Structure formats: C-alpha cells, structure tokens
Amino acid sequence: MAQVSEAFLKQLDGYGLTTAQIIYRMPDHPSLCQEFVWQEYDLYPKFPELSKFLAFWEEKLEGPLKSVTIAHAQLIKPAELRPVEGVLTLH
C-alpha cells in the first residue's frame, strides 16, 4: 500500500502553502538589503510555523529583518474532497 505524504496530511488538517518574502539588512552593510524566500505548509491566519522561523531568525541570525510579505493558498478545499461512491473497472 502506498504511503501518504506528510504534506498531504497537513493539507487535510487545514494547512495551506505559505510563502514569505523576507527582506533583511546585511549585517556588515546595513544600508544594503537582501531577499530570502521561505515556503512551508502553515495555518492561516496565525502562521505558527512562520512565527517559529522568524523567532529563530531574530534570535540566532545577524541580519535584522526589514519586512516580511506573506502569500497563502489552501490547496485542498473542503468542497474538493468527496467520497467515492463506486468503482469503475476497465478491461
């Protein structure tokens, strides 16, 4: 039997694909900014996974955050999952 991916199970629990564009200042040259793109399955609207990542960033990394822009999409919506009522056999 096939294994179900962790990502699919998260989607069934309401997680959606979240992308964050993180702009941060270079530690040695604060007038220069750089971009980092983070992508993970997360829960809207509180974004616990992104919040943990940003807390880690602020605690452990030297580049101070300038801005964070978030995009979120639920890939599986409740209306898209329906039980199968029959089986079609092809010969």
C-alpha positions in Angstrom: 0.0 0.0 0.0 1.2 3.5 -0.9 2.4 5.8 1.9 0.6 9.1 2.3 2.9 12.1 2.3 3.1 14.3 5.4 2.4 17.4 3.2 -0.9 15.8 2.1 -1.9 15.0 5.6 -1.2 18.6 6.7 -3.4 19.9 3.9 -6.2 17.7 5.1 -5.8 19.3 8.5 -6.3 22.7 7.1 -2.7 23.8 6.3 -2.1 25.8 3.2 1.1 26.6 1.2 2.6 29.7 2.7 5.3 31.7 1.0 7.1 34.5 2.8 9.4 37.1 1.1 11.8 38.2 3.8 13.8 41.3 3.3 16.7 41.8 5.7 19.6 44.1 6.2 23.1 42.9 5.6 24.9 42.6 9.0 28.1 44.2 7.7 26.4 46.8 5.4 23.1 47.9 7.0 22.2 50.1 4.1 22.1 47.1 1.8 19.1 44.6 1.8 18.9 41.1 0.7 15.9 38.8 0.0 15.2 35.3 1.4 12.2 33.3 0.3 10.7 30.8 2.9 8.0 28.3 1.9 6.2 25.8 4.1 2.7 24.4 4.9 1.2 26.6 7.6 -2.1 27.6 9.2 -3.9 30.8 8.3 -4.2 33.4 10.0 -1.8 32.8 12.9 1.0 31.2 10.8 2.6 29.2 13.7 5.4 27.7 11.5 6.4 31.1 10.1 6.3 32.7 13.5 8.7 30.0 14.8 11.0 30.6 11.9 11.0 34.3 12.4 11.6 34.0 16.1 14.6 31.7 15.3 15.8 34.3 12.7 15.7 37.1 15.2 17.4 35.1 18.0 20.1 33.3 16.0 20.9 35.2 12.8 22.6 38.6 12.5 20.7 40.2 9.6 17.9 42.3 11.1 14.5 41.9 9.4 13.3 44.9 7.3 10.0 43.4 6.0 8.0 40.2 5.6 5.4 39.7 2.9 3.2 36.7 3.1 1.2 34.8 0.5 -1.0 31.9 1.5 -3.2 29.4 -0.5 -5.2 26.5 0.7 -4.5 23.8 -1.9 -7.3 21.4 -0.8 -10.6 23.0 0.0 -13.5 21.1 1.7 -15.6 21.0 -1.5 -12.9 19.3 -3.4 -12.8 16.1 -1.3 -15.7 13.8 -1.9 -16.1 10.1 -1.1 -16.1 7.8 -4.0 -19.4 6.0 -4.3 -18.5 3.5 -6.9 -15.6 1.7 -8.7 -15.1 1.7 -12.4 -13.3 -1.3 -13.8 -11.6 -1.1 -17.2 -10.6 -4.2 -19.1 
